[in-house]
Amino acid sequence: MKKTPLLNIALSRLIASLGHGDKVVIGDAGLPVPPGVELIDLALTHGVPDFVSTLKVVLSEMQVESHVLAEEILDKQPSALATLEALHAEGALGARELVRHEQFKILSRQARAIIRTGECSPYCNVVLIAGVTF
């Protein structure tokens, strides 16, 4: 068995296959998935798994160079925003870019995969841009 926290086979495969600059989206239950983008659906029910838990487990294995959020998250202030701010301050998410939600959905077309959570808070979505470990 793996020694790291991430046990999901599809997520492990995805992260192991990433190259520098590849994009991965972690989204709430309502984020649309563009045709042709792989969906890794973790959602079980409202709130399970939540956005923050999913993000933290992905970050346990993924090197992140930067991230993108929808500007609207700053207006709605979901509870996940505090964690995003803390991880950003720690450097775990790299540089930040803010875009309008409509632009975020367009950007998600470039993702290698979208990870759907059971999160039901508005705008709890992030694009993670892969970095390198060297």
C-alpha positions as CSV (number, residue, x, y, z in Angstrom):
1,M,0.0,0.0,0.0
2,K,1.0,3.6,-0.5
3,K,2.5,5.5,2.4
4,T,1.2,8.9,1.4
5,P,-2.3,10.1,2.3
6,L,-3.7,9.9,-1.3
7,L,-5.3,6.5,-1.8
8,N,-7.6,7.2,-4.8
9,I,-6.2,5.4,-7.9
10,A,-7.5,7.9,-10.4
11,L,-6.0,10.9,-8.5
12,S,-2.7,9.1,-8.0
13,R,-2.5,8.3,-11.8
14,L,-3.4,11.9,-12.7
15,I,-0.8,13.5,-10.5
16,A,1.9,11.0,-11.5
17,S,1.2,11.9,-15.2
18,L,1.4,15.7,-14.8
19,G,4.0,17.8,-16.5
20,H,5.1,21.4,-15.8
21,G,2.2,23.8,-16.5
22,D,-0.5,21.2,-16.7
23,K,-3.8,22.3,-15.1
24,V,-6.0,20.4,-12.6
25,V,-9.3,21.8,-11.4
26,I,-10.8,20.9,-8.0
27,G,-14.4,21.9,-8.2
28,D,-17.6,22.1,-6.2
29,A,-20.5,19.9,-7.1
30,G,-22.0,22.4,-9.5
31,L,-19.0,23.2,-11.7
32,P,-19.7,22.2,-15.3
33,V,-17.3,19.8,-16.9
34,P,-16.4,20.7,-20.5
35,P,-16.7,18.0,-23.1
36,G,-13.4,16.1,-23.6
37,V,-12.0,17.0,-20.1
38,E,-11.6,14.0,-17.8
39,L,-13.9,14.0,-14.8
40,I,-12.7,12.3,-11.5
41,D,-16.0,12.3,-9.6
42,L,-15.5,12.0,-5.9
43,A,-18.9,13.4,-4.9
44,L,-21.0,11.2,-2.6
45,T,-23.5,13.6,-1.2
46,H,-23.8,17.2,-0.2
47,G,-20.5,18.2,1.4
48,V,-18.8,14.8,1.1
49,P,-16.0,15.0,0.3
50,D,-15.6,18.7,1.0
51,F,-13.4,21.0,-1.1
52,V,-10.8,21.6,1.6
53,S,-10.2,18.0,2.4
54,T,-9.8,17.1,-1.3
55,L,-7.4,20.1,-1.9
56,K,-5.2,19.1,1.1
57,V,-4.9,15.5,0.0
58,V,-4.1,16.5,-3.6
59,L,-1.5,18.9,-2.3
60,S,0.2,16.1,-0.4
61,E,1.4,14.7,-3.7
62,M,1.1,17.5,-6.3
63,Q,3.8,20.2,-6.8
64,V,1.9,23.5,-7.5
65,E,3.5,26.4,-9.2
66,S,0.4,28.7,-9.2
67,H,-3.4,28.7,-8.9
68,V,-6.4,30.4,-10.3
69,L,-9.6,31.4,-8.4
70,A,-12.8,33.1,-9.5
71,E,-13.0,36.7,-8.2
72,E,-16.5,35.9,-7.0
73,I,-15.1,33.7,-4.2
74,L,-13.8,36.9,-2.5
75,D,-17.4,38.3,-2.5
76,K,-19.1,35.2,-1.3
77,Q,-16.5,34.3,1.3
78,P,-17.2,30.6,1.7
79,S,-15.5,29.0,4.7
80,A,-13.0,27.3,2.3
81,L,-11.5,30.7,1.5
82,A,-9.7,30.9,4.8
83,T,-7.9,27.7,4.0
84,L,-7.1,28.9,0.5
85,E,-5.6,32.1,2.0
86,A,-3.6,30.1,4.6
87,L,-2.2,27.7,2.0
88,H,-1.4,30.6,-0.3
89,A,0.4,32.4,2.5
90,E,2.4,29.2,3.2
91,G,3.5,29.0,-0.4
92,A,1.7,25.7,-1.0
93,L,-0.3,27.2,-3.9
94,G,2.3,29.4,-5.5
95,A,1.3,32.6,-7.2
96,R,-2.4,33.5,-7.5
97,E,-4.4,34.7,-10.4
98,L,-8.0,36.0,-10.1
99,V,-10.4,35.8,-13.0
100,R,-14.2,36.2,-13.4
101,H,-16.1,33.0,-13.0
102,E,-17.1,32.8,-16.7
103,Q,-13.4,33.0,-17.6
104,F,-12.7,30.3,-15.0
105,K,-15.1,28.0,-16.7
106,I,-13.4,28.7,-20.1
107,L,-10.0,28.1,-18.5
108,S,-11.2,24.7,-17.2
109,R,-11.4,23.5,-20.8
110,Q,-7.6,23.3,-20.7
111,A,-7.5,21.1,-17.6
112,R,-6.1,17.6,-17.7
113,A,-8.9,16.7,-15.3
114,I,-11.6,18.1,-13.1
115,I,-11.9,16.7,-9.7
116,R,-15.6,17.0,-8.6
117,T,-16.2,17.2,-4.9
118,G,-19.4,17.1,-2.9
119,E,-18.8,20.8,-1.9
120,C,-22.0,22.8,-2.1
121,S,-20.6,26.3,-1.3
122,P,-20.5,28.8,-4.2
123,Y,-17.3,29.4,-6.1
124,C,-15.3,26.7,-4.2
125,N,-13.2,25.9,-7.3
126,V,-9.5,26.2,-8.0
127,V,-7.2,25.6,-11.0
128,L,-3.9,24.2,-9.8
129,I,-1.0,24.6,-12.2
130,A,1.7,22.0,-11.9
131,G,5.2,22.9,-11.0
132,V,8.3,20.9,-10.9
133,T,10.2,19.6,-7.9
134,F,13.7,20.5,-9.3
